[in-house]
Amino acid sequence: MNTTVNIFVVQIINMDSNWPYKLVGVYSSKELADAAGIKACEMWEEDGRMTHTVTILALDDLINGVDRYEL
């Protein structure tokens, strides 16, 4: 049984200036994360060409109840 809880961290970056990442938020699904990333890129569009990244992380670093560093 899979007991892993994933979180989806969304960040945006300006592709023209390599402006550092800006944290958008943390979401419970890839669909919500992508929607938030697209909305954030549209909101910050006047600052240049924006893109978003979604990083998937295991909550508390536990994958099926085992610390990911012990796998």
Biopython code that builds the backbone (N, CA, C, O; Angstrom):
import numpy as np
from Bio.PDB.StructureBuilder import StructureBuilder

atoms = [
    (1, "MET", "N", (0.841, -1.185, 0.000)),
    (1, "MET", "CA", (0.000, 0.000, 0.000)),
    (1, "MET", "C", (0.890, 1.253, 0.000)),
    (1, "MET", "O", (1.853, 1.339, 0.762)),
    (2, "ASN", "N", (0.562, 2.199, -0.844)),
    (2, "ASN", "CA", (1.320, 3.439, -0.947)),
    (2, "ASN", "C", (0.828, 4.429, 0.106)),
    (2, "ASN", "O", (-0.333, 4.839, 0.085)),
    (3, "THR", "N", (1.709, 4.808, 1.022)),
    (3, "THR", "CA", (1.338, 5.751, 2.081)),
    (3, "THR", "C", (2.038, 7.089, 1.907)),
    (3, "THR", "O", (2.049, 7.907, 2.827)),
    (4, "THR", "N", (2.619, 7.318, 0.747)),
    (4, "THR", "CA", (3.353, 8.551, 0.492)),
    (4, "THR", "C", (2.388, 9.701, 0.241)),
    (4, "THR", "O", (1.458, 9.576, -0.556)),
    (5, "VAL", "N", (2.609, 10.819, 0.919)),
    (5, "VAL", "CA", (1.842, 12.030, 0.684)),
    (5, "VAL", "C", (2.754, 12.999, -0.059)),
    (5, "VAL", "O", (3.793, 13.407, 0.460)),
    (6, "ASN", "N", (2.355, 13.365, -1.285)),
    (6, "ASN", "CA", (3.157, 14.281, -2.085)),
    (6, "ASN", "C", (2.646, 15.700, -1.952)),
    (6, "ASN", "O", (1.446, 15.934, -1.813)),
    (7, "ILE", "N", (3.577, 16.648, -1.998)),
    (7, "ILE", "CA", (3.217, 18.061, -2.076)),
    (7, "ILE", "C", (3.865, 18.608, -3.352)),
    (7, "ILE", "O", (4.915, 18.134, -3.786)),
    (8, "PHE", "N", (3.222, 19.603, -3.935)),
    (8, "PHE", "CA", (3.663, 20.169, -5.202)),
    (8, "PHE", "C", (3.999, 21.639, -4.977)),
    (8, "PHE", "O", (3.114, 22.451, -4.707)),
    (9, "VAL", "N", (5.285, 21.975, -5.089)),
    (9, "VAL", "CA", (5.777, 23.324, -4.830)),
    (9, "VAL", "C", (5.911, 24.042, -6.177)),
    (9, "VAL", "O", (6.560, 23.537, -7.093)),
    (10, "VAL", "N", (5.287, 25.234, -6.292)),
    (10, "VAL", "CA", (5.300, 25.984, -7.543)),
    (10, "VAL", "C", (6.141, 27.242, -7.380)),
    (10, "VAL", "O", (5.991, 27.989, -6.414)),
    (11, "GLN", "N", (7.044, 27.462, -8.363)),
    (11, "GLN", "CA", (7.884, 28.653, -8.391)),
    (11, "GLN", "C", (7.850, 29.220, -9.811)),
    (11, "GLN", "O", (7.609, 28.486, -10.770)),
    (12, "ILE", "N", (8.094, 30.534, -9.944)),
    (12, "ILE", "CA", (8.178, 31.155, -11.268)),
    (12, "ILE", "C", (9.542, 31.813, -11.442)),
    (12, "ILE", "O", (10.211, 32.161, -10.469)),
    (13, "ILE", "N", (9.942, 31.976, -12.713)),
    (13, "ILE", "CA", (11.208, 32.637, -13.027)),
    (13, "ILE", "C", (11.011, 33.467, -14.292)),
    (13, "ILE", "O", (10.245, 33.096, -15.181)),
    (14, "ASN", "N", (11.716, 34.595, -14.357)),
    (14, "ASN", "CA", (11.716, 35.445, -15.542)),
    (14, "ASN", "C", (12.785, 34.908, -16.486)),
    (14, "ASN", "O", (13.967, 34.905, -16.140)),
    (15, "MET", "N", (12.389, 34.453, -17.674)),
    (15, "MET", "CA", (13.338, 33.846, -18.603)),
    (15, "MET", "C", (14.216, 34.881, -19.305)),
    (15, "MET", "O", (15.267, 34.524, -19.836)),
    (16, "ASP", "N", (13.813, 36.153, -19.322)),
    (16, "ASP", "CA", (14.613, 37.184, -19.971)),
    (16, "ASP", "C", (15.805, 37.619, -19.123)),
    (16, "ASP", "O", (16.892, 37.855, -19.649)),
    (17, "SER", "N", (15.602, 37.724, -17.828)),
    (17, "SER", "CA", (16.647, 38.276, -16.966)),
    (17, "SER", "C", (17.207, 37.273, -15.960)),
    (17, "SER", "O", (18.080, 37.612, -15.162)),
    (18, "ASN", "N", (16.699, 36.027, -15.998)),
    (18, "ASN", "CA", (17.066, 35.035, -14.983)),
    (18, "ASN", "C", (16.754, 35.540, -13.583)),
    (18, "ASN", "O", (17.431, 35.194, -12.615)),
    (19, "TRP", "N", (15.718, 36.363, -13.495)),
    (19, "TRP", "CA", (15.234, 36.849, -12.210)),
    (19, "TRP", "C", (15.027, 35.652, -11.290)),
    (19, "TRP", "O", (14.433, 34.659, -11.711)),
    (20, "PRO", "N", (15.485, 35.714, -10.082)),
    (20, "PRO", "CA", (15.420, 34.549, -9.182)),
    (20, "PRO", "C", (13.992, 34.015, -9.014)),
    (20, "PRO", "O", (13.009, 34.725, -9.224)),
    (21, "TYR", "N", (13.920, 32.769, -8.637)),
    (21, "TYR", "CA", (12.633, 32.134, -8.429)),
    (21, "TYR", "C", (11.789, 32.882, -7.404)),
    (21, "TYR", "O", (12.300, 33.412, -6.417)),
    (22, "LYS", "N", (10.508, 32.910, -7.661)),
    (22, "LYS", "CA", (9.543, 33.483, -6.721)),
    (22, "LYS", "C", (8.595, 32.340, -6.345)),
    (22, "LYS", "O", (8.026, 31.694, -7.225)),
    (23, "LEU", "N", (8.427, 32.094, -5.067)),
    (23, "LEU", "CA", (7.540, 31.037, -4.603)),
    (23, "LEU", "C", (6.100, 31.434, -4.846)),
    (23, "LEU", "O", (5.669, 32.508, -4.427)),
    (24, "VAL", "N", (5.348, 30.572, -5.524)),
    (24, "VAL", "CA", (3.922, 30.800, -5.777)),
    (24, "VAL", "C", (3.101, 30.160, -4.672)),
    (24, "VAL", "O", (2.203, 30.797, -4.121)),
    (25, "GLY", "N", (3.395, 28.901, -4.338)),
    (25, "GLY", "CA", (2.645, 28.218, -3.295)),
    (25, "GLY", "C", (2.908, 26.724, -3.279)),
    (25, "GLY", "O", (3.723, 26.212, -4.045)),
    (26, "VAL", "N", (2.207, 26.040, -2.399)),
    (26, "VAL", "CA", (2.314, 24.595, -2.237)),
    (26, "VAL", "C", (0.907, 24.021, -2.405)),
    (26, "VAL", "O", (-0.055, 24.532, -1.832)),
    (27, "TYR", "N", (0.799, 22.941, -3.204)),
    (27, "TYR", "CA", (-0.512, 22.423, -3.574)),
    (27, "TYR", "C", (-0.576, 20.911, -3.373)),
    (27, "TYR", "O", (0.448, 20.237, -3.252)),
    (28, "SER", "N", (-1.802, 20.398, -3.340)),
    (28, "SER", "CA", (-2.028, 18.982, -3.065)),
    (28, "SER", "C", (-2.097, 18.124, -4.321)),
    (28, "SER", "O", (-2.114, 16.897, -4.222)),
    (29, "SER", "N", (-2.138, 18.746, -5.516)),
    (29, "SER", "CA", (-2.180, 17.969, -6.750)),
    (29, "SER", "C", (-1.430, 18.691, -7.857)),
    (29, "SER", "O", (-1.243, 19.907, -7.809)),
    (30, "LYS", "N", (-1.005, 17.928, -8.848)),
    (30, "LYS", "CA", (-0.290, 18.490, -10.002)),
    (30, "LYS", "C", (-1.200, 19.435, -10.783)),
    (30, "LYS", "O", (-0.738, 20.457, -11.290)),
    (31, "GLU", "N", (-2.467, 19.110, -10.882)),
    (31, "GLU", "CA", (-3.408, 19.943, -11.614)),
    (31, "GLU", "C", (-3.551, 21.322, -10.970)),
    (31, "GLU", "O", (-3.532, 22.338, -11.664)),
    (32, "LEU", "N", (-3.694, 21.356, -9.644)),
    (32, "LEU", "CA", (-3.801, 22.633, -8.929)),
    (32, "LEU", "C", (-2.497, 23.421, -9.039)),
    (32, "LEU", "O", (-2.515, 24.644, -9.185)),
    (33, "ALA", "N", (-1.376, 22.721, -8.967)),
    (33, "ALA", "CA", (-0.069, 23.377, -9.058)),
    (33, "ALA", "C", (0.130, 24.008, -10.437)),
    (33, "ALA", "O", (0.575, 25.151, -10.541)),
    (34, "ASP", "N", (-0.197, 23.268, -11.486)),
    (34, "ASP", "CA", (-0.056, 23.809, -12.842)),
    (34, "ASP", "C", (-0.949, 25.024, -13.050)),
    (34, "ASP", "O", (-0.521, 26.018, -13.635)),
    (35, "ALA", "N", (-2.184, 24.949, -12.576)),
    (35, "ALA", "CA", (-3.111, 26.081, -12.725)),
    (35, "ALA", "C", (-2.583, 27.314, -12.000)),
    (35, "ALA", "O", (-2.664, 28.425, -12.524)),
    (36, "ALA", "N", (-2.046, 27.127, -10.808)),
    (36, "ALA", "CA", (-1.497, 28.255, -10.042)),
    (36, "ALA", "C", (-0.264, 28.828, -10.741)),
    (36, "ALA", "O", (-0.073, 30.044, -10.762)),
    (37, "GLY", "N", (0.564, 27.967, -11.307)),
    (37, "GLY", "CA", (1.756, 28.425, -12.013)),
    (37, "GLY", "C", (1.409, 29.245, -13.242)),
    (37, "GLY", "O", (2.031, 30.274, -13.502)),
    (38, "ILE", "N", (0.425, 28.797, -13.995)),
    (38, "ILE", "CA", (-0.012, 29.528, -15.189)),
    (38, "ILE", "C", (-0.593, 30.881, -14.804)),
    (38, "ILE", "O", (-0.298, 31.895, -15.437)),
    (39, "LYS", "N", (-1.416, 30.892, -13.768)),
    (39, "LYS", "CA", (-2.019, 32.153, -13.305)),
    (39, "LYS", "C", (-0.947, 33.129, -12.827)),
    (39, "LYS", "O", (-1.026, 34.324, -13.115)),
    (40, "ALA", "N", (0.056, 32.630, -12.097)),
    (40, "ALA", "CA", (1.135, 33.487, -11.601)),
    (40, "ALA", "C", (1.946, 34.060, -12.756)),
    (40, "ALA", "O", (2.337, 35.227, -12.722)),
    (41, "CYS", "N", (2.201, 33.249, -13.775)),
    (41, "CYS", "CA", (2.955, 33.736, -14.943)),
    (41, "CYS", "C", (2.191, 34.849, -15.647)),
    (41, "CYS", "O", (2.788, 35.832, -16.085)),
    (42, "GLU", "N", (0.870, 34.700, -15.758)),
    (42, "GLU", "CA", (0.052, 35.742, -16.380)),
    (42, "GLU", "C", (0.060, 37.019, -15.541)),
    (42, "GLU", "O", (0.101, 38.123, -16.083)),
    (43, "MET", "N", (0.022, 36.865, -14.228)),
    (43, "MET", "CA", (-0.004, 38.015, -13.335)),
    (43, "MET", "C", (1.303, 38.805, -13.403)),
    (43, "MET", "O", (1.281, 40.034, -13.337)),
    (44, "TRP", "N", (2.433, 38.122, -13.534)),
    (44, "TRP", "CA", (3.744, 38.770, -13.536)),
    (44, "TRP", "C", (4.272, 38.994, -14.946)),
    (44, "TRP", "O", (5.447, 39.322, -15.113)),
    (45, "GLU", "N", (3.432, 38.825, -15.967)),
    (45, "GLU", "CA", (3.869, 38.882, -17.355)),
    (45, "GLU", "C", (4.514, 40.208, -17.750)),
    (45, "GLU", "O", (5.397, 40.225, -18.606)),
    (46, "GLU", "N", (4.093, 41.316, -17.146)),
    (46, "GLU", "CA", (4.666, 42.607, -17.511)),
    (46, "GLU", "C", (6.156, 42.693, -17.173)),
    (46, "GLU", "O", (6.856, 43.563, -17.691)),
    (47, "ASP", "N", (6.640, 41.812, -16.322)),
    (47, "ASP", "CA", (8.059, 41.796, -15.963)),
    (47, "ASP", "C", (8.907, 41.028, -16.975)),
    (47, "ASP", "O", (10.127, 40.974, -16.824)),
    (48, "GLY", "N", (8.304, 40.440, -17.986)),
    (48, "GLY", "CA", (9.044, 39.679, -18.998)),
    (48, "GLY", "C", (8.425, 38.315, -19.224)),
    (48, "GLY", "O", (7.345, 38.004, -18.722)),
    (49, "ARG", "N", (9.139, 37.513, -19.991)),
    (49, "ARG", "CA", (8.656, 36.149, -20.268)),
    (49, "ARG", "C", (8.809, 35.308, -19.001)),
    (49, "ARG", "O", (9.907, 35.159, -18.466)),
    (50, "MET", "N", (7.703, 34.769, -18.541)),
    (50, "MET", "CA", (7.710, 33.997, -17.307)),
    (50, "MET", "C", (7.450, 32.515, -17.589)),
    (50, "MET", "O", (6.752, 32.162, -18.540)),
    (51, "THR", "N", (8.012, 31.677, -16.763)),
    (51, "THR", "CA", (7.734, 30.249, -16.812)),
    (51, "THR", "C", (7.566, 29.761, -15.370)),
    (51, "THR", "O", (7.997, 30.427, -14.429)),
    (52, "HIS", "N", (6.943, 28.609, -15.206)),
    (52, "HIS", "CA", (6.796, 28.075, -13.850)),
    (52, "HIS", "C", (7.362, 26.664, -13.779)),
    (52, "HIS", "O", (7.416, 25.941, -14.773)),
    (53, "THR", "N", (7.777, 26.300, -12.585)),
    (53, "THR", "CA", (8.246, 24.943, -12.316)),
    (53, "THR", "C", (7.406, 24.361, -11.196)),
    (53, "THR", "O", (6.948, 25.075, -10.304)),
    (54, "VAL", "N", (7.213, 23.050, -11.258)),
    (54, "VAL", "CA", (6.517, 22.332, -10.192)),
    (54, "VAL", "C", (7.475, 21.267, -9.671)),
    (54, "VAL", "O", (7.911, 20.397, -10.425)),
    (55, "THR", "N", (7.799, 21.335, -8.400)),
    (55, "THR", "CA", (8.668, 20.352, -7.761)),
    (55, "THR", "C", (7.804, 19.457, -6.882)),
    (55, "THR", "O", (7.060, 19.943, -6.030)),
    (56, "ILE", "N", (7.906, 18.152, -7.094)),
    (56, "ILE", "CA", (7.125, 17.193, -6.312)),
    (56, "ILE", "C", (8.005, 16.671, -5.179)),
    (56, "ILE", "O", (9.101, 16.162, -5.413)),
    (57, "LEU", "N", (7.512, 16.805, -3.956)),
    (57, "LEU", "CA", (8.260, 16.355, -2.783)),
    (57, "LEU", "C", (7.387, 15.439, -1.926)),
    (57, "LEU", "O", (6.170, 15.609, -1.859)),
    (58, "ALA", "N", (8.013, 14.484, -1.283)),
    (58, "ALA", "CA", (7.313, 13.627, -0.337)),
    (58, "ALA", "C", (7.217, 14.364, 0.999)),
    (58, "ALA", "O", (8.224, 14.848, 1.516)),
    (59, "LEU", "N", (6.019, 14.450, 1.552)),
    (59, "LEU", "CA", (5.817, 15.129, 2.827)),
    (59, "LEU", "C", (6.649, 14.443, 3.909)),
    (59, "LEU", "O", (6.625, 13.219, 4.036)),
    (60, "ASP", "N", (7.372, 15.224, 4.674)),
    (60, "ASP", "CA", (8.247, 14.744, 5.754)),
    (60, "ASP", "C", (9.334, 13.791, 5.251)),
    (60, "ASP", "O", (9.901, 13.035, 6.041)),
    (61, "ASP", "N", (9.635, 13.816, 3.940)),
    (61, "ASP", "CA", (10.644, 12.933, 3.331)),
    (61, "ASP", "C", (10.337, 11.454, 3.534)),
    (61, "ASP", "O", (11.252, 10.631, 3.525)),
    (62, "LEU", "N", (9.062, 11.102, 3.717)),
    (62, "LEU", "CA", (8.691, 9.703, 3.918)),
    (62, "LEU", "C", (8.070, 9.139, 2.651)),
    (62, "LEU", "O", (7.088, 9.673, 2.136)),
    (63, "ILE", "N", (8.659, 8.047, 2.148)),
    (63, "ILE", "CA", (8.125, 7.341, 0.996)),
    (63, "ILE", "C", (7.708, 5.962, 1.467)),
    (63, "ILE", "O", (8.546, 5.133, 1.820)),
    (64, "ASN", "N", (6.407, 5.725, 1.467)),
    (64, "ASN", "CA", (5.832, 4.480, 1.999)),
    (64, "ASN", "C", (6.297, 4.209, 3.426)),
    (64, "ASN", "O", (6.590, 3.071, 3.791)),
    (65, "GLY", "N", (6.359, 5.266, 4.224)),
    (65, "GLY", "CA", (6.699, 5.138, 5.634)),
    (65, "GLY", "C", (8.179, 5.036, 5.933)),
    (65, "GLY", "O", (8.558, 4.899, 7.097)),
    (66, "VAL", "N", (9.039, 5.100, 4.905)),
    (66, "VAL", "CA", (10.490, 4.982, 5.087)),
    (66, "VAL", "C", (11.129, 6.305, 4.687)),
    (66, "VAL", "O", (10.780, 6.884, 3.659)),
    (67, "ASP", "N", (12.064, 6.779, 5.502)),
    (67, "ASP", "CA", (12.780, 8.004, 5.175)),
    (67, "ASP", "C", (13.460, 7.824, 3.832)),
    (67, "ASP", "O", (14.114, 6.808, 3.595)),
    (68, "ARG", "N", (13.309, 8.807, 2.946)),
    (68, "ARG", "CA", (13.834, 8.668, 1.582)),
    (68, "ARG", "C", (15.341, 8.493, 1.553)),
    (68, "ARG", "O", (15.865, 7.949, 0.582)),
    (69, "TYR", "N", (16.054, 8.929, 2.574)),
    (69, "TYR", "CA", (17.501, 8.765, 2.607)),
    (69, "TYR", "C", (17.916, 7.357, 3.012)),
    (69, "TYR", "O", (19.090, 7.002, 2.904)),
    (70, "GLU", "N", (16.966, 6.555, 3.475)),
    (70, "GLU", "CA", (17.259, 5.176, 3.833)),
    (70, "GLU", "C", (16.922, 4.201, 2.709)),
    (70, "GLU", "O", (17.165, 3.000, 2.833)),
    (71, "LEU", "N", (16.364, 4.713, 1.615)),
    (71, "LEU", "CA", (15.984, 3.835, 0.492)),
    (71, "LEU", "C", (17.175, 3.490, -0.355)),
    (71, "LEU", "O", (17.043, 2.763, -1.340)),
]
sb = StructureBuilder()
sb.init_structure("model")
sb.init_model(0)
sb.init_chain("A")
sb.init_seg("    ")
for serial, (resi, resn, name, xyz) in enumerate(atoms, 1):
    if name == "N":
        sb.init_residue(resn, " ", resi, " ")
    sb.init_atom(name, np.array(xyz, "f"), 0.0, 1.0, " ", f" {name:<3s}", serial, name[0])
structure = sb.get_structure()
